Amino acid sequence: MKEITSTQNPELKTLVKLHDRRHRRKEGKFLIEGAREASRALLAGVEVEKLYFCEGFFSPEALELYQDFDAVEQVRLSRPAFEKISLRENPDGILALAVLPEFDLQELHLSEQALVLVLQGLEKPGNLGALLRTADGVGVDAVFITGEGTDLYNPNVIRASQGSVFTQPVHAVQDEELLDFLKQSSFTILAATPHTQKTYWEADYSGPTAICLGTEHEGLSEFWMHQATEQVVIPMQGTADSLNVGIAGALLLYEALRQRKH
């Protein structure tokens, strides 16, 4: 088994570069840190090329997961070497090198009453990760990321989502391509905005529905606002004029789930 002890090792330096979006795109690779996240990636069929591990950091969960990577090339790292590529204050000793998945929107097959989440231009990894966890909890059919916001495979998104980025169809697409797809499938396109009177619980989520959210600062672009079938608002009674986008998304998604359970 290969072992890396030096923090100046060229392979380690290459891995560190994958913390940057530009290098992830260039190399077609990304990193998955953490036993829980790597486990969910494995279950989802993500192509893992190598497993880097440091037994000195192993948690019980990491030790158990390590034994599931028998078919993957493994590289043992010293504590200093692992710390060089880890972004966590308390790492659990597991880090996987994976291949960026390819995606063709036209090959995605959704149920007739599908519920999907559209997130445009979100910039904060924590917000995106939280929304992916909520989408997983609700059981959405797919999540689509549009615009030039946070990269899906940003290590902080993977961590914030606790691996939920791998447990459901989550894809980055262009606005125009996604709109065509939704229209072809007769989706209700529901846009959240403060500039309407209809509350989010008055909307009908029972049919094929796309819930669209934009950034807290700018909201959805004119492109999606113009194309929306319905516009809904989350009422605000205090002095604050907006909610965190993760909270807003949770309200709409769980209202959709409530309606679909009745």
N, C-alpha and C positions, 0 to 999 in steps of 0.2 A: 504494500500500500504506500502511495506517495505521501510524503510528509513535508510540510513547509514550516520552518521556524523563523526565518528572517522576515522582518517587516519591509525589507527592500526587494523582496522577490518580485520579478517582473509579472508573474501571474497575479499576484496580489494587486499590483498597481493597475492591471487591466480590469480587475474586478471593481476596484474603487471608482474607476471611470464610469462604471455602469450606474452610479448614483446620479449621473447627469442624463437628462432626457435625450440630448443630442447623441450621446454615445450609445444609448439603448437603441435608438432608431438605426444608427449606423451599423451596429454589430448584430442587431436582431436578437438580442439577449436581454434578460433582466434578472434581478436578484430577488429571492424570496427568503426573508429572514424570519425565523421563529418556527417552533415545532408545529403549532396549531395551523399556521398559514401554509407551511409546506405540506402538511398532511392533507389539507383541503385541496391544495393544488394537485396532489397525487390522485386523490379520489375523483377529481374533475377531468383527469386525463391530460393535464398539462405536461408537455415534454420537458423533463428534467435531465440535463446533461451531466451535471456533477453535484455531489453533496460535499460541502465543506463542513467540518465539525471540529469541535474542541471539547473533549470529555471533561475538562476542568470546569466548564460552564454548564454542563448538562443538568437539566431539570428532570424529574421523573418522566414527564411527558416526552421530553426530547430523547431520553434513553430508549423509551418504547418505540418512538418514531424511527429512530436510527436503524432499528432492526428491520424496518419495512423497506429500506432502500438497498436491498441486497443486489438488485439488478443494475444499480447506478454506480458509476465510477465514484469512489470516495477519496477524499483528501483530508488527512489529519493536519490540523493547524495548532501551533503553539498558542498560548493565551495572548501574547503580544500581537501575533499575526492575525488572530481572529478579531481582536479589538480594532485592528486597523481597518477592517472592512465592515464591521458592525456599526449600526447607527443607534444602538440601544444602550441605555445606561446599565441595564441588567440583562444581558443577552443570555439565551438558554443553550447556546452552543451549536445551533443548527442554522445553516445558510445554504440555499440551493441555487444553482445556476440553471435558468430555464430559457427556453426558446419563445420569443414573442409569437403568439398565435396569429394566424392569418384568418381573415374574416371576409365572407361574401354575403352581403345583406340579402341578396336574392335567394340564398340557400337556407335562410332562416325560416322555419315553419312554426307558426304560432297557433294556439287554439282559437276557435271561432270567437270566443268571448275574452280574448287576451287583455291583460292589464299590463301596460308598459310605462316606464318612467323615462322621461327625456330631460336631460340636464345640460343646459347650455352655458358654456363659458365659466364653470365653477373654478375658482382659483385656489381655494384652500383645501389641501389634502384631507384635513380633518373633517370638513363638511362633506366632501365626496365620500370618504370612507364611512362616515356615519349614515349617509343616505343608502349606501350599498348594503349595510347591515339591516337597515329598516326594510329595504326592498326584499331582502332575503327573508326577513321575518314575516312579511305580508305574503310572500310567495308570488311575486310578480313574474311575468313570463319573460321579460327582458328589460335591460337598462341600456339606454343609448346616451353616449356622451358626444356633444357637438361643440364646436368652437375651439378656441386656442387656450383653454384653461389648463387645469391640472392634467398631467399624464396619468392614465389609468395604472401604469406600472411604476409610478413613483413609490419608493419604499414606504413613505409615510401614508400613502393611500392604502397599500396592502396591509399595513399595520393597523390603521384606523378601522378598516373594514373587518379586521380579524379573519381575513381570508375569504370574506363573502364575495370578493371580486371574482373568485373562482367557482362559487357554488351556484351561479345562475348565468344565463347569457348576458354578458356585459361587453359592449362594443363601442368603439369610437367611429363615428360616421360623419359624413358631410350633411349639412342642413337640408339641401335640396334633395339629395338621394333619400334621406329618411322621410321627408315629407311625401315624396312620390310613393314610397313603400306604404306609409300609413293610409294615404288616400286610396291606393289600390285595394287595401284590406278593409276599407270602410270604417276606419277608426274615428271615434269622437276625439277631437284634439282639444284638451281642456287646459287653458292657460291660467296660471295664478297671477293676479295683478291687484294692486290697491285701487285701480281706477275703474271699478265697476260696483254694482249694487248687489249682485247675486252672491249669496254666501256659498261657501264650498260644500256645505251639507245639503244645499238645495239642488245640486247637480245630480244627474243620473249617471252612475258609474257601472250600470249592469251590463251594457254591451261592450264591444271592443273599445277600450279607452286608453288614450295616451295622456298622462299627466305631465305637463311641461313646466319646468322651473328654471329661472335664471339666477343671476347673482343678486345678492342682497342690495348692492349699491345701484346697479343698472336695471335689474329685472330682466325679463325676456326682451329680445330684440324685436324690432318692428316686423321682421320676417315672420316670427312665430305668432306675434300678437295679431297680425293681419290674417294669418291662416287658421287661427283657432276657431273651432266650432262653437266653443263656449268660453267665457271668461268668468272667473270666480274670485272672490275676495275672502280673506281670513279677517274677520272683524277685529279691530283694535280699539279698546276702550280707554286706555291710558294715554300717556304722553308719547310713548315710543310709537314710531310710525312703521316699524317692520319687525318681523321675527327672524331669528336665525334660520337660514334656508333648510337646515337639517330638521328643525322643529316644524317648519311649514310643510316640508315634504312628508313628515310622519303623520301630520294631521290629515292631509289629503289621502295618503295611501291607506291609512286605517279606516277612514270613512268609506273608501272603496271596498275594503274588506268587509266592513260592517254591513253595507248594502248587499254584498254578494252572499253573505251568510244568512240573510233573511229571505 
